[in-house]
Amino acid sequence: MGGFGGKRTSDKAVDIANPPARAPDATVTEKTSLNQAAVYRLSGDWNPLHIDQDMATLGGYRRPILHGLCTLGFSARHILQRFANNDPSKFKAIKARFPKPVLPGQTLQTNMWHEGSRIHFETKVLESGYTVIGGAYVDLTETVPFLRTNNVSATETLKSEAVFDALKKRIEANLEKVKKINGVFQYNITVGGNTAGSWTIDLKKGVLYKGPVKEGKVDCTLTMSDPDFVDLVS
């Protein structure tokens, strides 16, 4: 693309690896901040594409985009949290492909599959559903086994958490519209067949909160798995 010539392939290239054809063994969701790119510039990457609107427009983006290595850093940290007890000395190698960019302020969802000392992973933007890191894996020197339990921590593992945060903002911005629905909905989100978290959407009052209904009765209860709910919303 730059007109420099030379080979377009290399025998040193490392192939990407698709994750196993099953549900992820672990998922971590984390929201980036609106000033995430400005903060990441402290690493020494001062490319104006990530901070200057004119440069972003020139590059074909509607807003400055987040550094790809910043997105990768989020994902690598999620893997170390889940499978290496936050010990970076267990990190051996990482391979990733970046199919789409991330905008500061978007929510990253890292899905992980445990295969021996290799952790396959895929990172998505929750708001759009786009895969922003794919065909990726981390090799560890050793792993701390990830155990599924009935006592699932919604704040750590539920992808739905960020969805309800976004719904709350939508409701608060459109109170007159939502009150016309005049209904109370309770969502029970499950993991492995067990309820991992509940949310109430009271459209009579125009509020959304975590937990079962506090007063009155529920007009509609929906129970579904965490990935099914995210797929439904997407």
C-alpha positions as CSV (number, residue, x, y, z in Angstrom):
1,M,0.0,0.0,0.0
2,G,2.9,2.4,0.7
3,G,4.6,1.6,-2.6
4,F,7.8,0.3,-1.1
5,G,7.7,-3.1,-2.9
6,G,9.1,-6.2,-1.2
7,K,7.5,-9.5,-0.2
8,R,3.9,-9.5,0.9
9,T,4.2,-12.8,2.8
10,S,6.7,-14.2,5.3
11,D,7.7,-17.7,6.5
12,K,7.9,-16.1,9.9
13,A,4.2,-15.3,10.0
14,V,2.2,-16.9,12.9
15,D,-1.3,-18.1,11.9
16,I,-4.4,-17.0,13.8
17,A,-6.4,-19.6,15.6
18,N,-10.2,-19.7,15.9
19,P,-11.7,-20.5,19.3
20,P,-13.4,-23.8,20.1
21,A,-17.0,-24.2,18.9
22,R,-18.6,-23.9,22.3
23,A,-19.7,-21.3,24.7
24,P,-16.8,-19.3,26.3
25,D,-15.4,-20.6,29.6
26,A,-15.1,-17.0,30.9
27,T,-16.2,-13.6,29.9
28,V,-15.1,-10.2,31.3
29,T,-16.8,-6.9,30.4
30,E,-15.1,-3.6,31.0
31,K,-16.0,-0.1,29.8
32,T,-13.3,2.2,28.4
33,S,-13.3,5.9,29.3
34,L,-14.0,8.8,27.0
35,N,-10.4,10.0,27.6
36,Q,-8.9,6.5,27.2
37,A,-6.9,7.4,24.1
38,A,-5.5,10.5,25.8
39,V,-4.5,8.4,28.8
40,Y,-2.9,5.7,26.6
41,R,-0.7,8.3,24.9
42,L,1.3,8.2,28.2
43,S,2.8,5.0,26.9
44,G,4.6,7.0,24.3
45,D,2.4,6.4,21.2
46,W,1.6,9.9,20.1
47,N,0.0,9.1,16.8
48,P,-2.4,12.1,16.3
49,L,-5.0,9.7,14.7
50,H,-6.0,8.9,18.3
51,I,-6.4,12.4,19.6
52,D,-7.0,14.8,16.8
53,Q,-10.3,15.1,15.0
54,D,-8.9,16.4,11.7
55,M,-6.4,13.4,11.5
56,A,-9.2,11.0,12.4
57,T,-11.4,12.4,9.6
58,L,-8.4,12.2,7.2
59,G,-8.1,8.5,8.2
60,G,-11.8,7.9,7.4
61,Y,-13.1,7.8,11.0
62,R,-15.9,9.9,12.5
63,R,-14.0,10.2,15.7
64,P,-10.4,9.6,17.0
65,I,-10.0,5.9,17.6
66,L,-8.5,4.0,20.5
67,H,-5.0,2.5,20.1
68,G,-5.2,-1.1,19.0
69,L,-2.5,-2.0,21.7
70,C,-4.7,-0.4,24.3
71,T,-7.6,-2.7,23.3
72,L,-5.2,-5.6,23.3
73,G,-4.0,-4.5,26.8
74,F,-7.6,-4.7,28.2
75,S,-8.0,-8.2,26.8
76,A,-4.6,-9.5,28.0
77,R,-5.4,-8.1,31.5
78,H,-8.7,-9.9,31.5
79,I,-7.0,-13.2,30.7
80,L,-4.3,-12.7,33.4
81,Q,-7.1,-12.0,35.9
82,R,-9.1,-15.1,35.0
83,F,-6.4,-17.7,34.3
84,A,-3.1,-16.5,35.9
85,N,-4.1,-15.0,39.2
86,N,-2.9,-11.6,37.9
87,D,0.7,-12.9,37.6
88,P,2.3,-11.4,34.5
89,S,5.3,-13.8,34.9
90,K,3.0,-16.5,33.6
91,F,2.6,-14.7,30.3
92,K,4.5,-16.3,27.4
93,A,3.1,-15.1,24.1
94,I,0.1,-13.4,22.4
95,K,-1.4,-13.5,18.9
96,A,-4.2,-11.3,17.7
97,R,-5.9,-9.9,14.6
98,F,-7.6,-6.4,14.6
99,P,-10.6,-6.5,12.2
100,K,-12.2,-3.2,13.5
101,P,-11.3,-0.2,15.6
102,V,-12.7,0.8,19.0
103,L,-13.9,4.3,20.0
104,P,-13.0,5.7,23.4
105,G,-16.0,5.2,25.8
106,Q,-17.1,1.9,24.2
107,T,-17.5,-1.3,26.3
108,L,-15.1,-4.2,25.6
109,Q,-16.3,-7.8,26.1
110,T,-13.5,-10.4,26.2
111,N,-14.7,-14.0,25.7
112,M,-12.2,-16.7,26.7
113,W,-11.8,-20.4,26.1
114,H,-9.4,-22.5,28.2
115,E,-7.4,-25.1,26.2
116,G,-4.5,-26.3,28.3
117,S,-1.9,-23.6,28.6
118,R,-3.5,-21.7,25.7
119,I,-6.4,-19.2,26.2
120,H,-8.2,-18.5,23.0
121,F,-10.0,-15.2,23.1
122,E,-12.3,-12.9,21.1
123,T,-13.0,-9.2,22.0
124,K,-16.2,-7.4,21.0
125,V,-17.6,-4.0,21.4
126,L,-20.8,-4.5,23.3
127,E,-22.6,-1.5,21.9
128,S,-22.2,-2.5,18.3
129,G,-21.6,-6.2,18.5
130,Y,-18.5,-5.9,16.3
131,T,-15.6,-8.2,16.8
132,V,-12.5,-5.9,17.3
133,I,-10.0,-8.7,18.1
134,G,-10.3,-12.1,16.5
135,G,-8.4,-15.3,15.9
136,A,-6.5,-14.5,19.0
137,Y,-4.8,-16.5,21.9
138,V,-2.5,-16.1,24.8
139,D,0.0,-18.8,25.7
140,L,0.7,-19.1,29.5
141,T,3.5,-20.9,31.2
142,E,0.8,-22.3,33.5
143,T,-2.8,-21.6,34.3
144,V,-4.9,-21.3,37.4
145,P,-8.0,-23.5,36.6
146,F,-11.2,-21.5,36.1
147,L,-14.1,-23.1,38.0
148,R,-17.7,-22.6,37.2
149,T,-19.9,-22.1,40.3
150,N,-23.5,-21.4,41.1
151,N,-22.5,-18.2,42.9
152,V,-21.7,-16.2,39.8
153,S,-20.6,-12.6,40.3
154,A,-22.6,-10.6,37.8
155,T,-20.2,-7.6,38.0
156,E,-17.3,-9.8,36.9
157,T,-18.8,-12.3,34.4
158,L,-22.1,-11.1,33.1
159,K,-22.1,-9.6,29.7
160,S,-25.6,-8.3,30.4
161,E,-24.4,-5.9,33.0
162,A,-23.2,-3.3,30.4
163,V,-26.5,-3.8,28.4
164,F,-28.6,-2.8,31.4
165,D,-26.3,0.2,32.1
166,A,-27.0,1.3,28.5
167,L,-30.7,0.7,28.8
168,K,-30.9,2.8,32.0
169,K,-29.4,5.8,30.2
170,R,-31.9,5.3,27.3
171,I,-34.8,5.2,29.7
172,E,-33.7,8.3,31.6
173,A,-33.3,10.2,28.3
174,N,-36.8,9.3,27.1
175,L,-39.0,9.3,30.3
176,E,-42.2,10.6,28.6
177,K,-42.0,7.9,26.0
178,V,-41.3,4.9,28.2
179,K,-44.0,5.8,30.8
180,K,-46.6,5.3,28.0
181,I,-45.7,1.6,28.1
182,N,-46.9,1.5,31.7
183,G,-45.4,-1.9,32.5
184,V,-43.0,-3.5,35.0
185,F,-40.5,-6.1,33.6
186,Q,-38.1,-8.3,35.6
187,Y,-35.2,-9.9,33.8
188,N,-33.6,-13.0,35.4
189,I,-30.2,-13.6,33.7
190,T,-28.8,-17.1,34.0
191,V,-25.4,-18.8,33.7
192,G,-25.3,-22.6,33.5
193,G,-29.0,-22.8,34.3
194,N,-28.7,-20.8,37.5
195,T,-29.9,-17.2,38.1
196,A,-26.8,-15.0,38.2
197,G,-28.4,-11.6,38.3
198,S,-31.8,-9.9,38.2
199,W,-32.8,-6.5,36.9
200,T,-36.2,-4.6,37.1
201,I,-37.3,-2.2,34.5
202,D,-40.3,-0.2,35.9
203,L,-41.7,1.7,33.0
204,K,-44.5,3.1,35.1
205,K,-42.0,5.2,37.0
206,G,-39.3,5.3,34.3
207,V,-36.6,3.5,36.4
208,L,-34.2,0.6,36.0
209,Y,-32.4,-1.0,38.9
210,K,-30.5,-4.2,39.8
211,G,-32.5,-6.7,41.8
212,P,-36.1,-8.0,41.9
213,V,-39.1,-5.6,41.9
214,K,-39.1,-3.5,45.1
215,E,-42.8,-2.7,45.3
216,G,-45.9,-3.6,43.4
217,K,-46.2,-6.5,41.0
218,V,-44.3,-7.5,37.9
219,D,-46.3,-7.5,34.6
220,C,-43.8,-9.6,32.7
221,T,-40.8,-11.8,33.8
222,L,-38.2,-12.9,31.3
223,T,-35.6,-15.5,32.2
224,M,-32.8,-16.2,29.7
225,S,-29.1,-17.0,29.6
226,D,-26.6,-14.2,29.6
227,P,-25.4,-14.8,26.0
228,D,-29.0,-15.2,24.7
229,F,-30.0,-11.8,26.2
230,V,-27.0,-10.1,24.7
231,D,-27.8,-11.6,21.3
232,L,-31.4,-10.5,21.6
233,V,-30.4,-6.9,22.4
234,S,-27.8,-6.9,19.6
